[in-house]
Amino acid sequence: MAKVGWINLAFLSLQLLQSFAQYSPSDISGWRSIDCGTNRTQYEGMLQWEMDSSYTETGLNILVQNKTTREELNTLRFFPNNIQDNCYSVPAETLIARYIIRAGFYYGNYDGLSRPPAFSLFINDVIWTTINTAKNNGEPFYKEIMYESNGSGVFKICLVQIKDGGVPFINSIETVALWDPMYSQMENKATYNLVTRTNLGGDEIRFDPLKFDEKYNRIWSKGVTPYNCDNITGLTDFTAAHENYPPDPVLKDSVQPRGTDTIILTVDVPESAPQIAYFVFYITELFEKDTDERRTMILEIDGQDHGTVEAPSKGETTVVTKYPVIVSGPTINITLTRDKNSTLPPMIAAMEVFTKWATHVKQNYKAPSSGAAGGFISFAFSLMIPFVLLLVA
């Protein structure tokens, strides 16, 4: 038995060595992963989750009461003092580069009050979004943007109280520099808010330090199978690189209509006003087609015709980007319908939707004055005193 155990250990070690040899740590050197509220650095394979104490001088650390499966979301830093400049200074490249910036939030009833707060999130003195932690049925959620650094070498991320909103908090901050040519139609100096990144027909896909399928630390959410559609899984290996580098596990799952010629996808957007959207559709072919077979589909967004898309050969992917597209919330409707000359129904593997930040809705953030009457602690914080023993040392 001992000999078998050593053999298994040796085999596992060999697998790890092969993985690290193929993908050196330099592959993720442009990543920064901050576990807000923890008191120790943790590792997820070769991914390092840092303590946040080096990035902010305010706030208090605490554990959530209702734990979730993501360890970095089980701690948080909250900011009860509304007078202070409650900000993180996160290093960035001094060269201008496009970044994925993602902030994670999970209330987890950390204060025992069962009152999920709402507050504002700013980046570099410009409002990013309003965080309402009462939404999403109490589950963890993320806010993510595609953001072009200005070469200053730092991102300033601030949490600001709003009237009757409660105490701001944050669980995680992640930044990824995108040096490869990706999302090529995004404009320079523009910021794009991620609305959805969906693995249609498959499970959630994240960075895996052993497989390294997702090379840019993106999260591909599990898609809800559209009405009257089936999830289709293929055994095809996708060996070629595709635009935006979607991971192979995403490409191997698709949805296909059952008993109809149309796939209907709906996407909720945060604003109802007209806005500019950026769509990316990943069309794969999971099966070998006969010479007389075609899979061609008509793409419509909110009833607007955006042309036809023909599926590629087996094991290949067609990436379709549509930008700029004017849409109005609260819901976008996307349809893929079989073209009259197509012998096969439509099929789609994944989708990304972004909205461009509108400059007219941006608001500047003014840091609190250091000379203000100090030491103000919100009423909400006073209610947390019984829970102070939960603070992370």
N, C-alpha and C positions, 0 to 999 in steps of 0.2 A: 504493500500500500504506500509506503514511504517513497519507493522508487517511482511509482506512478505519479505521486504528487509532485516530485521533482521534475518529471518529464513535462507535466502540464505547466508547471511554473516556467520551465525553460522555453516551452512553446509560446506562452504568453509574452515572455520577455522578448523573444525574437520578433513577434508581431509588433510590439511597441517600438523596438529598435528600427524595424523596417519603416514604420510610419514616420518616425522622427527623422530618419535618413532621407525619406522621400520629400517630406515637408518640414524644412528646418524652421526654428522659431522666428527667423527673419521674415517668414511669410506673414506673420501677424504683428510685425514690429510697428505697423501703423495703426494698431488698435490700442484703445485705452478702455478698460473696464473697471468701473468704480462701484464697489458695494457700499452704499451709503448706510452708516449706522453700525457697521461691524467693528470689532476690536482686533481683528487679525486678518492677514492676507490669506486668501484661499485660492486653490487651484482646481480648475476643471480641465483635466488633461494638461495641455501646455498653455491653456488660457488662464491668465492670472487676474483674479478679482482683488483689486487693491482696497485698502482702507481709505476712507474719504477725509481723514483728519489732515492730510497734506494739502487739501484743496479748498477748505473753508475754515473760518475761524469762529463761526457762530453755530447755534443750534445744539440740540441734545440727541444722544443716541438712545434707541430703545428697541426692544424686540416686539414683534407682532404677537397678539394672543392666539389668533387663528392661523396656524401655519399653512403654507402652500408648498408645492413640490419644488419650486425654484428657490434654492437656498439663499441666493443673493436678495430675494424679495422678503425674506423673513426678518430682516432688520431694516430700520429706516432712521433718518435724521429729521426731527421736526424743529420748527422755528417759531417759538411762542413770543419772541420779542419783536414787535412790529417796528420798533425804533431803529433797530440795527439794519445794516446792509447785509441781508441774508443771501449770500451769493457763493457760487463755486467759481474758482479760476482754474480752468482745465487747459493744460498746454496743447498747442496745435503747431503744425509746421509753419515756419516763417515764410515758406513759399506759398503762393496761392494754390489751393487745392480744393476739390469738392469733397465734402465729408458727409457720411451718415452720422447723425447725432440722434441718439435715442435715450429718452428718460422713462424709467419704469416706476409705476405707482401701485401700491397695494396697501390699503388701509388696515385690513386684518384686525380691526377693533383694538388697535394698539393701546389706546387710552382708556378702554373699558366704557366709553360713553355711548357707543353705537350711533355716532353722529359723523358720518363721513364728510369732510370739509370740501370747500371749493376755494380756489385761489388762482392767482395769475402766475404764469411762467414766462420769463423774459430771457432773451439771449442777446448779448452785446447791446444792452440798453433799448432793445426793441421787443415789443410784446410778441411772444411765440404763440401762446394759446391760453385759454382758461381751462383749468383742471377741475373737473367735477367728479370727485371720487364716489359719489352716491350712484353714479351710472355704472353700467357693466355688471349689474347684479352682484356687486361686491367682489368680483373676480379681479385679478391683476390685469393691468393694461399698460400700454406704452404710447408715448407720443414721439413720433420720429419725423425728422426733416432731412432733406438734401440741402446742404448749406455750403456755400463757397466761402472759405476762409479769406480774410482780407490781408493775410500776411503778417498780422500783428503778433502771432505766436501764442495767442491765448483765446479761449472762449469764456466769456463771463455769463454764467447761467444763474439767474436769480429767481427766488420765490417770494411773492408779494401777497400780503393779505388783502382781501377785498371786504367790503362792508357786509357784516353778518355771515362771512364765509367760513370762519373758523381758522384753525392753525395750519399753515402749509407744512408739507412733508414731502420727502422723496426717498425712494428705495434704491435706485440705481441710475448711473449715467454711463453711456457707452459712446465712444467716438471711433470712427473708422475712416481713414484717409483712402480715397479711391484714386490711385495713380493710373490704373488702366483706363483706356477709353470706354466709358460706360454712359448710358443714357445720353447719347450723343446729341439729341435735339433739345436738351435742357439749355437754357440761355445762361451765358456768363453773368455773374453777379446776381443771379436770381435765386430765390429760395423756394423750395417745393415741399409741401406738406404731404406726407404719406397718408392716403386714405385707406388703402388696402393693398396687401401683397398676399395673394391667395393661391394655395396649392389645390386646384380644383380636382376632386376625385381622390385625394390622398390626405395623409395625416400632416400634422405640423412638422416642418423641417427647420432645424437650427444647425448652427455650427457643431460639428462632431469632430473632436480632436484626433480620432482614430481614422475616420474615413475622409475628412476634409472635403466633403462634397460642396458645402457652402463656404466659399472662399472669402466672403466679405461680411461675415457676421450678420447677415440679414435673417429675419424671421419670416418664414412662409407659413401663414396661418392655414389651419385645416379649413377647407372650403365646405360650405353647406351645399349638398347635392341639389341642383335646381330641380324644380317640379318636373316630373315625367322624364327624368334622365337617369342613366345608369353610370356608376363608376366603372371605368375600364382601366385595367392594369396590364401592362405589357412586360415581357421579359427582355426587351431589346436593350442593348448597351449603347449609350450615346457617347461616342468617343470624340467627336469633333467639338471644338469650342464654339459657342454661340454668342451673339450679342448680349451684353449684360451678364454673361456667364451664369445662367440659371443652373442650379445643382441637378445632377442626374436623377435623384429620387423624385424631384418635382416633375421632370419630364416623363417619367415612366407611368404617371397616373393622369387620366383624362376623364372628362365627362362626355357622354354621347346621348342624344335624345332617344327615347323609347316610344315607338309608335307615332312619332311626329317628326317634322323636319326642322324644328327650331329649338335652340337653346336660349333661354331667357335668364340673364344675370342681372341682379339688382345691387346697387352700391349706394349706401347712405353717406352723404357728405355733410360736414358740420354747419354749412351756411346755406340758406335758401336763395340768397341773391345770386345773380349770374356771376360766374367765375370761370377762369381758364383752367382746363384740366389737361393732364398728360397721361395717356393710356399706353400700356404695353401689353400685348397679347402673345402668348407662347403656344403655337400650334405644332403639335407633334403628330407623327404617323406611327402607330404601334403595330400595324399589320402589313403584310406583303399584299400589294394590290396587283390584280391582273392587268394586263396591258390595256384593256378596254375600260378599266375602272378609274373614276376620278372622285376626289373629295374636295369640292369647291363650295365655299360658303359666302353669303352676303353679310356684311357687317353693318349694323346700324347702332347709333348711339342716340338715345332720346328721339328716335324716329328719323334721324338724319342719316342719309346713305353715306357710308364711308368706304365704298368699293367692295371688291371681292377678294377673298383670300383662298389660295389653293394649298392644300396640305402637301408637304414634301414627300419624299420616298421614305420607306420604312427606316426607322432609326435616325431620322433627321428632324430638325426643328426649324420652323419659320417664325421669326420674331417680327411682329407688326407693331410699329409705333404710330400713334395718332396724336399730333400736337400742332398748333393749339386747337382745342375743342372747347367751345363755350357751352357750359352746362348750368342748370339751375337745380338747387336742392329742393326738398331734402333728400330725394332719391333719384339716382341715375339708372335708366333702363338700357341694357345692352342686349341685342339679339344677334344670334348667328343662325342664319337660315340657309337651307340647302339651295344652291343655285339650280336653275332649271336644267342645266347641262351636266349636273353632278349625279353620279350613280350611287354615291355614299352619303350618309348624313354628316352634319358638322361634328367636329370634335375639337376640344380645347383643353390644354393641360394646366395653364396658370395665367394669372392676370395681375398687373400692378396698375394702380391708379393714384396719381398725385394731383394736387391743386397748387397753382402758383400763388404765392403770397401777393396780395394786392397792396400796393404801396399806400393807397389812401386809407386803409384801415389800420395801419401801423401806429403805435403810440410809443412815445419815448418814456423811458424809465428814469426817474430821478432818485438817486440813492438818498436814504434818510440822512439828515444832518447829524454829524457826530456830536454837536453841541446841544442837541435836544435834551429835555429833561430826561435823564437816563433811568434805566432800571425798570421801565414799564413792562410789566408781565401781564399778558392777556388773561382775562377771566377764565378762558378755556384751560390755560396752563395751570391755574390754581386748582382746578378740579382734578388735575393729574397727580397731585401730590401723593395720594394713596398708592399710586402705581410706580413711584420712584424706584422701588426695589427691582423693577423690571429693567432698569437702565443697564446697558452694556457697560461694564467697567472699562 
